[in-house]
């Protein structure tokens, strides 16, 4: 199972973890609930942690998941 790390405010991190935990080994780092904070998802690809996507905490969950899946596919081909 591929390892991913979610850095986001607690509510968003929980939603992402619940959605992604069936396909990935998910770890979370909770950030402060700051509207200016940049959230990100990283994946472990060939022994390195690579940033897959960055997003605002108020962005739509469906858009975040789409961006994550597309970027993960692109970056894991390298």
Phi and psi restraints in degrees (range 20) as a CNS / XPLOR table:
assign (resid 1 and name C) (resid 2 and name N)
       (resid 2 and name CA) (resid 2 and name C) 1.0 -76.6 20.0 2
assign (resid 2 and name N) (resid 2 and name CA)
       (resid 2 and name C) (resid 3 and name N) 1.0 139.3 20.0 2
assign (resid 2 and name C) (resid 3 and name N)
       (resid 3 and name CA) (resid 3 and name C) 1.0 -91.0 20.0 2
assign (resid 3 and name N) (resid 3 and name CA)
       (resid 3 and name C) (resid 4 and name N) 1.0 135.1 20.0 2
assign (resid 3 and name C) (resid 4 and name N)
       (resid 4 and name CA) (resid 4 and name C) 1.0 -132.1 20.0 2
assign (resid 4 and name N) (resid 4 and name CA)
       (resid 4 and name C) (resid 5 and name N) 1.0 154.4 20.0 2
assign (resid 4 and name C) (resid 5 and name N)
       (resid 5 and name CA) (resid 5 and name C) 1.0 -124.1 20.0 2
assign (resid 5 and name N) (resid 5 and name CA)
       (resid 5 and name C) (resid 6 and name N) 1.0 126.2 20.0 2
assign (resid 5 and name C) (resid 6 and name N)
       (resid 6 and name CA) (resid 6 and name C) 1.0 -108.8 20.0 2
assign (resid 6 and name N) (resid 6 and name CA)
       (resid 6 and name C) (resid 7 and name N) 1.0 123.3 20.0 2
assign (resid 6 and name C) (resid 7 and name N)
       (resid 7 and name CA) (resid 7 and name C) 1.0 -113.2 20.0 2
assign (resid 7 and name N) (resid 7 and name CA)
       (resid 7 and name C) (resid 8 and name N) 1.0 109.6 20.0 2
assign (resid 7 and name C) (resid 8 and name N)
       (resid 8 and name CA) (resid 8 and name C) 1.0 -163.1 20.0 2
assign (resid 8 and name N) (resid 8 and name CA)
       (resid 8 and name C) (resid 9 and name N) 1.0 166.7 20.0 2
assign (resid 8 and name C) (resid 9 and name N)
       (resid 9 and name CA) (resid 9 and name C) 1.0 -60.4 20.0 2
assign (resid 9 and name N) (resid 9 and name CA)
       (resid 9 and name C) (resid 10 and name N) 1.0 157.7 20.0 2
assign (resid 9 and name C) (resid 10 and name N)
       (resid 10 and name CA) (resid 10 and name C) 1.0 -56.2 20.0 2
assign (resid 10 and name N) (resid 10 and name CA)
       (resid 10 and name C) (resid 11 and name N) 1.0 -44.5 20.0 2
assign (resid 10 and name C) (resid 11 and name N)
       (resid 11 and name CA) (resid 11 and name C) 1.0 -65.1 20.0 2
assign (resid 11 and name N) (resid 11 and name CA)
       (resid 11 and name C) (resid 12 and name N) 1.0 -46.0 20.0 2
assign (resid 11 and name C) (resid 12 and name N)
       (resid 12 and name CA) (resid 12 and name C) 1.0 -68.2 20.0 2
assign (resid 12 and name N) (resid 12 and name CA)
       (resid 12 and name C) (resid 13 and name N) 1.0 -40.5 20.0 2
assign (resid 12 and name C) (resid 13 and name N)
       (resid 13 and name CA) (resid 13 and name C) 1.0 -61.4 20.0 2
assign (resid 13 and name N) (resid 13 and name CA)
       (resid 13 and name C) (resid 14 and name N) 1.0 -39.7 20.0 2
assign (resid 13 and name C) (resid 14 and name N)
       (resid 14 and name CA) (resid 14 and name C) 1.0 -64.5 20.0 2
assign (resid 14 and name N) (resid 14 and name CA)
       (resid 14 and name C) (resid 15 and name N) 1.0 -43.9 20.0 2
assign (resid 14 and name C) (resid 15 and name N)
       (resid 15 and name CA) (resid 15 and name C) 1.0 -62.0 20.0 2
assign (resid 15 and name N) (resid 15 and name CA)
       (resid 15 and name C) (resid 16 and name N) 1.0 -45.0 20.0 2
assign (resid 15 and name C) (resid 16 and name N)
       (resid 16 and name CA) (resid 16 and name C) 1.0 -65.5 20.0 2
assign (resid 16 and name N) (resid 16 and name CA)
       (resid 16 and name C) (resid 17 and name N) 1.0 -41.2 20.0 2
assign (resid 16 and name C) (resid 17 and name N)
       (resid 17 and name CA) (resid 17 and name C) 1.0 -61.8 20.0 2
assign (resid 17 and name N) (resid 17 and name CA)
       (resid 17 and name C) (resid 18 and name N) 1.0 -45.8 20.0 2
assign (resid 17 and name C) (resid 18 and name N)
       (resid 18 and name CA) (resid 18 and name C) 1.0 -63.4 20.0 2
assign (resid 18 and name N) (resid 18 and name CA)
       (resid 18 and name C) (resid 19 and name N) 1.0 -35.2 20.0 2
assign (resid 18 and name C) (resid 19 and name N)
       (resid 19 and name CA) (resid 19 and name C) 1.0 -74.9 20.0 2
assign (resid 19 and name N) (resid 19 and name CA)
       (resid 19 and name C) (resid 20 and name N) 1.0 -39.2 20.0 2
assign (resid 19 and name C) (resid 20 and name N)
       (resid 20 and name CA) (resid 20 and name C) 1.0 -94.6 20.0 2
assign (resid 20 and name N) (resid 20 and name CA)
       (resid 20 and name C) (resid 21 and name N) 1.0 -11.8 20.0 2
assign (resid 20 and name C) (resid 21 and name N)
       (resid 21 and name CA) (resid 21 and name C) 1.0 -67.2 20.0 2
assign (resid 21 and name N) (resid 21 and name CA)
       (resid 21 and name C) (resid 22 and name N) 1.0 -17.7 20.0 2
assign (resid 21 and name C) (resid 22 and name N)
       (resid 22 and name CA) (resid 22 and name C) 1.0 -77.0 20.0 2
assign (resid 22 and name N) (resid 22 and name CA)
       (resid 22 and name C) (resid 23 and name N) 1.0 -24.4 20.0 2
assign (resid 22 and name C) (resid 23 and name N)
       (resid 23 and name CA) (resid 23 and name C) 1.0 -112.3 20.0 2
assign (resid 23 and name N) (resid 23 and name CA)
       (resid 23 and name C) (resid 24 and name N) 1.0 -17.4 20.0 2
assign (resid 23 and name C) (resid 24 and name N)
       (resid 24 and name CA) (resid 24 and name C) 1.0 -134.5 20.0 2
assign (resid 24 and name N) (resid 24 and name CA)
       (resid 24 and name C) (resid 25 and name N) 1.0 156.9 20.0 2
assign (resid 24 and name C) (resid 25 and name N)
       (resid 25 and name CA) (resid 25 and name C) 1.0 -86.3 20.0 2
assign (resid 25 and name N) (resid 25 and name CA)
       (resid 25 and name C) (resid 26 and name N) 1.0 102.6 20.0 2
assign (resid 25 and name C) (resid 26 and name N)
       (resid 26 and name CA) (resid 26 and name C) 1.0 -99.0 20.0 2
assign (resid 26 and name N) (resid 26 and name CA)
       (resid 26 and name C) (resid 27 and name N) 1.0 131.3 20.0 2
assign (resid 26 and name C) (resid 27 and name N)
       (resid 27 and name CA) (resid 27 and name C) 1.0 -117.3 20.0 2
assign (resid 27 and name N) (resid 27 and name CA)
       (resid 27 and name C) (resid 28 and name N) 1.0 150.3 20.0 2
assign (resid 27 and name C) (resid 28 and name N)
       (resid 28 and name CA) (resid 28 and name C) 1.0 -127.7 20.0 2
assign (resid 28 and name N) (resid 28 and name CA)
       (resid 28 and name C) (resid 29 and name N) 1.0 147.2 20.0 2
assign (resid 28 and name C) (resid 29 and name N)
       (resid 29 and name CA) (resid 29 and name C) 1.0 -124.6 20.0 2
assign (resid 29 and name N) (resid 29 and name CA)
       (resid 29 and name C) (resid 30 and name N) 1.0 116.6 20.0 2
assign (resid 29 and name C) (resid 30 and name N)
       (resid 30 and name CA) (resid 30 and name C) 1.0 -81.5 20.0 2
assign (resid 30 and name N) (resid 30 and name CA)
       (resid 30 and name C) (resid 31 and name N) 1.0 130.0 20.0 2
assign (resid 30 and name C) (resid 31 and name N)
       (resid 31 and name CA) (resid 31 and name C) 1.0 -101.6 20.0 2
assign (resid 31 and name N) (resid 31 and name CA)
       (resid 31 and name C) (resid 32 and name N) 1.0 165.0 20.0 2
assign (resid 31 and name C) (resid 32 and name N)
       (resid 32 and name CA) (resid 32 and name C) 1.0 -66.0 20.0 2
assign (resid 32 and name N) (resid 32 and name CA)
       (resid 32 and name C) (resid 33 and name N) 1.0 153.0 20.0 2
assign (resid 32 and name C) (resid 33 and name N)
       (resid 33 and name CA) (resid 33 and name C) 1.0 -77.9 20.0 2
assign (resid 33 and name N) (resid 33 and name CA)
       (resid 33 and name C) (resid 34 and name N) 1.0 72.4 20.0 2
assign (resid 33 and name C) (resid 34 and name N)
       (resid 34 and name CA) (resid 34 and name C) 1.0 -113.7 20.0 2
assign (resid 34 and name N) (resid 34 and name CA)
       (resid 34 and name C) (resid 35 and name N) 1.0 126.3 20.0 2
assign (resid 34 and name C) (resid 35 and name N)
       (resid 35 and name CA) (resid 35 and name C) 1.0 -67.6 20.0 2
assign (resid 35 and name N) (resid 35 and name CA)
       (resid 35 and name C) (resid 36 and name N) 1.0 -17.3 20.0 2
assign (resid 35 and name C) (resid 36 and name N)
       (resid 36 and name CA) (resid 36 and name C) 1.0 -94.0 20.0 2
assign (resid 36 and name N) (resid 36 and name CA)
       (resid 36 and name C) (resid 37 and name N) 1.0 -4.9 20.0 2
assign (resid 36 and name C) (resid 37 and name N)
       (resid 37 and name CA) (resid 37 and name C) 1.0 -69.5 20.0 2
assign (resid 37 and name N) (resid 37 and name CA)
       (resid 37 and name C) (resid 38 and name N) 1.0 143.8 20.0 2
assign (resid 37 and name C) (resid 38 and name N)
       (resid 38 and name CA) (resid 38 and name C) 1.0 -99.8 20.0 2
assign (resid 38 and name N) (resid 38 and name CA)
       (resid 38 and name C) (resid 39 and name N) 1.0 123.7 20.0 2
assign (resid 38 and name C) (resid 39 and name N)
       (resid 39 and name CA) (resid 39 and name C) 1.0 -91.7 20.0 2
assign (resid 39 and name N) (resid 39 and name CA)
       (resid 39 and name C) (resid 40 and name N) 1.0 157.8 20.0 2
assign (resid 39 and name C) (resid 40 and name N)
       (resid 40 and name CA) (resid 40 and name C) 1.0 -153.8 20.0 2
assign (resid 40 and name N) (resid 40 and name CA)
       (resid 40 and name C) (resid 41 and name N) 1.0 159.1 20.0 2
assign (resid 40 and name C) (resid 41 and name N)
       (resid 41 and name CA) (resid 41 and name C) 1.0 -123.6 20.0 2
assign (resid 41 and name N) (resid 41 and name CA)
       (resid 41 and name C) (resid 42 and name N) 1.0 128.0 20.0 2
assign (resid 41 and name C) (resid 42 and name N)
       (resid 42 and name CA) (resid 42 and name C) 1.0 -116.5 20.0 2
assign (resid 42 and name N) (resid 42 and name CA)
       (resid 42 and name C) (resid 43 and name N) 1.0 152.9 20.0 2
assign (resid 42 and name C) (resid 43 and name N)
       (resid 43 and name CA) (resid 43 and name C) 1.0 -130.1 20.0 2
assign (resid 43 and name N) (resid 43 and name CA)
       (resid 43 and name C) (resid 44 and name N) 1.0 150.1 20.0 2
assign (resid 43 and name C) (resid 44 and name N)
       (resid 44 and name CA) (resid 44 and name C) 1.0 -91.6 20.0 2
assign (resid 44 and name N) (resid 44 and name CA)
       (resid 44 and name C) (resid 45 and name N) 1.0 109.3 20.0 2
assign (resid 44 and name C) (resid 45 and name N)
       (resid 45 and name CA) (resid 45 and name C) 1.0 -123.1 20.0 2
assign (resid 45 and name N) (resid 45 and name CA)
       (resid 45 and name C) (resid 46 and name N) 1.0 120.5 20.0 2
assign (resid 45 and name C) (resid 46 and name N)
       (resid 46 and name CA) (resid 46 and name C) 1.0 47.7 20.0 2
assign (resid 46 and name N) (resid 46 and name CA)
       (resid 46 and name C) (resid 47 and name N) 1.0 56.5 20.0 2
assign (resid 46 and name C) (resid 47 and name N)
       (resid 47 and name CA) (resid 47 and name C) 1.0 68.1 20.0 2
assign (resid 47 and name N) (resid 47 and name CA)
       (resid 47 and name C) (resid 48 and name N) 1.0 5.7 20.0 2
assign (resid 47 and name C) (resid 48 and name N)
       (resid 48 and name CA) (resid 48 and name C) 1.0 -122.1 20.0 2
assign (resid 48 and name N) (resid 48 and name CA)
       (resid 48 and name C) (resid 49 and name N) 1.0 144.0 20.0 2
assign (resid 48 and name C) (resid 49 and name N)
       (resid 49 and name CA) (resid 49 and name C) 1.0 -85.7 20.0 2
assign (resid 49 and name N) (resid 49 and name CA)
       (resid 49 and name C) (resid 50 and name N) 1.0 121.2 20.0 2
assign (resid 49 and name C) (resid 50 and name N)
       (resid 50 and name CA) (resid 50 and name C) 1.0 -119.6 20.0 2
assign (resid 50 and name N) (resid 50 and name CA)
       (resid 50 and name C) (resid 51 and name N) 1.0 133.2 20.0 2
assign (resid 50 and name C) (resid 51 and name N)
       (resid 51 and name CA) (resid 51 and name C) 1.0 -70.4 20.0 2
assign (resid 51 and name N) (resid 51 and name CA)
       (resid 51 and name C) (resid 52 and name N) 1.0 121.8 20.0 2
assign (resid 51 and name C) (resid 52 and name N)
       (resid 52 and name CA) (resid 52 and name C) 1.0 -89.7 20.0 2
assign (resid 52 and name N) (resid 52 and name CA)
       (resid 52 and name C) (resid 53 and name N) 1.0 -46.2 20.0 2
assign (resid 52 and name C) (resid 53 and name N)
       (resid 53 and name CA) (resid 53 and name C) 1.0 -156.2 20.0 2
assign (resid 53 and name N) (resid 53 and name CA)
       (resid 53 and name C) (resid 54 and name N) 1.0 151.7 20.0 2
assign (resid 53 and name C) (resid 54 and name N)
       (resid 54 and name CA) (resid 54 and name C) 1.0 -122.3 20.0 2
assign (resid 54 and name N) (resid 54 and name CA)
       (resid 54 and name C) (resid 55 and name N) 1.0 145.2 20.0 2
assign (resid 54 and name C) (resid 55 and name N)
       (resid 55 and name CA) (resid 55 and name C) 1.0 -157.5 20.0 2
assign (resid 55 and name N) (resid 55 and name CA)
       (resid 55 and name C) (resid 56 and name N) 1.0 162.8 20.0 2
assign (resid 55 and name C) (resid 56 and name N)
       (resid 56 and name CA) (resid 56 and name C) 1.0 -81.6 20.0 2
assign (resid 56 and name N) (resid 56 and name CA)
       (resid 56 and name C) (resid 57 and name N) 1.0 150.2 20.0 2
assign (resid 56 and name C) (resid 57 and name N)
       (resid 57 and name CA) (resid 57 and name C) 1.0 -66.1 20.0 2
assign (resid 57 and name N) (resid 57 and name CA)
       (resid 57 and name C) (resid 58 and name N) 1.0 -18.4 20.0 2
assign (resid 57 and name C) (resid 58 and name N)
       (resid 58 and name CA) (resid 58 and name C) 1.0 -98.4 20.0 2
assign (resid 58 and name N) (resid 58 and name CA)
       (resid 58 and name C) (resid 59 and name N) 1.0 11.0 20.0 2
assign (resid 58 and name C) (resid 59 and name N)
       (resid 59 and name CA) (resid 59 and name C) 1.0 -75.7 20.0 2
assign (resid 59 and name N) (resid 59 and name CA)
       (resid 59 and name C) (resid 60 and name N) 1.0 153.8 20.0 2
assign (resid 59 and name C) (resid 60 and name N)
       (resid 60 and name CA) (resid 60 and name C) 1.0 -64.2 20.0 2
assign (resid 60 and name N) (resid 60 and name CA)
       (resid 60 and name C) (resid 61 and name N) 1.0 134.5 20.0 2
assign (resid 60 and name C) (resid 61 and name N)
       (resid 61 and name CA) (resid 61 and name C) 1.0 -60.6 20.0 2
assign (resid 61 and name N) (resid 61 and name CA)
       (resid 61 and name C) (resid 62 and name N) 1.0 -40.0 20.0 2
assign (resid 61 and name C) (resid 62 and name N)
       (resid 62 and name CA) (resid 62 and name C) 1.0 -62.8 20.0 2
assign (resid 62 and name N) (resid 62 and name CA)
       (resid 62 and name C) (resid 63 and name N) 1.0 -40.3 20.0 2
assign (resid 62 and name C) (resid 63 and name N)
       (resid 63 and name CA) (resid 63 and name C) 1.0 -65.9 20.0 2
assign (resid 63 and name N) (resid 63 and name CA)
       (resid 63 and name C) (resid 64 and name N) 1.0 -39.2 20.0 2
assign (resid 63 and name C) (resid 64 and name N)
       (resid 64 and name CA) (resid 64 and name C) 1.0 -62.5 20.0 2
assign (resid 64 and name N) (resid 64 and name CA)
       (resid 64 and name C) (resid 65 and name N) 1.0 -46.1 20.0 2
assign (resid 64 and name C) (resid 65 and name N)
       (resid 65 and name CA) (resid 65 and name C) 1.0 -65.4 20.0 2
assign (resid 65 and name N) (resid 65 and name CA)
       (resid 65 and name C) (resid 66 and name N) 1.0 -38.9 20.0 2
assign (resid 65 and name C) (resid 66 and name N)
       (resid 66 and name CA) (resid 66 and name C) 1.0 -64.1 20.0 2
assign (resid 66 and name N) (resid 66 and name CA)
       (resid 66 and name C) (resid 67 and name N) 1.0 -46.3 20.0 2
assign (resid 66 and name C) (resid 67 and name N)
       (resid 67 and name CA) (resid 67 and name C) 1.0 -61.2 20.0 2
assign (resid 67 and name N) (resid 67 and name CA)
       (resid 67 and name C) (resid 68 and name N) 1.0 -41.8 20.0 2
assign (resid 67 and name C) (resid 68 and name N)
       (resid 68 and name CA) (resid 68 and name C) 1.0 -61.5 20.0 2
assign (resid 68 and name N) (resid 68 and name CA)
       (resid 68 and name C) (resid 69 and name N) 1.0 -49.1 20.0 2
assign (resid 68 and name C) (resid 69 and name N)
       (resid 69 and name CA) (resid 69 and name C) 1.0 -63.8 20.0 2
assign (resid 69 and name N) (resid 69 and name CA)
       (resid 69 and name C) (resid 70 and name N) 1.0 -43.6 20.0 2
assign (resid 69 and name C) (resid 70 and name N)
       (resid 70 and name CA) (resid 70 and name C) 1.0 -65.8 20.0 2
assign (resid 70 and name N) (resid 70 and name CA)
       (resid 70 and name C) (resid 71 and name N) 1.0 -48.1 20.0 2
assign (resid 70 and name C) (resid 71 and name N)
       (resid 71 and name CA) (resid 71 and name C) 1.0 -66.5 20.0 2
assign (resid 71 and name N) (resid 71 and name CA)
       (resid 71 and name C) (resid 72 and name N) 1.0 -37.0 20.0 2
assign (resid 71 and name C) (resid 72 and name N)
       (resid 72 and name CA) (resid 72 and name C) 1.0 -63.4 20.0 2
assign (resid 72 and name N) (resid 72 and name CA)
       (resid 72 and name C) (resid 73 and name N) 1.0 -42.6 20.0 2
assign (resid 72 and name C) (resid 73 and name N)
       (resid 73 and name CA) (resid 73 and name C) 1.0 -62.6 20.0 2
assign (resid 73 and name N) (resid 73 and name CA)
       (resid 73 and name C) (resid 74 and name N) 1.0 -42.8 20.0 2
assign (resid 73 and name C) (resid 74 and name N)
       (resid 74 and name CA) (resid 74 and name C) 1.0 -66.1 20.0 2
assign (resid 74 and name N) (resid 74 and name CA)
       (resid 74 and name C) (resid 75 and name N) 1.0 -47.1 20.0 2
assign (resid 74 and name C) (resid 75 and name N)
       (resid 75 and name CA) (resid 75 and name C) 1.0 -76.2 20.0 2
assign (resid 75 and name N) (resid 75 and name CA)
       (resid 75 and name C) (resid 76 and name N) 1.0 -23.6 20.0 2
assign (resid 75 and name C) (resid 76 and name N)
       (resid 76 and name CA) (resid 76 and name C) 1.0 -81.1 20.0 2
assign (resid 76 and name N) (resid 76 and name CA)
       (resid 76 and name C) (resid 77 and name N) 1.0 -11.2 20.0 2
assign (resid 76 and name C) (resid 77 and name N)
       (resid 77 and name CA) (resid 77 and name C) 1.0 -77.4 20.0 2
assign (resid 77 and name N) (resid 77 and name CA)
       (resid 77 and name C) (resid 78 and name N) 1.0 -21.1 20.0 2
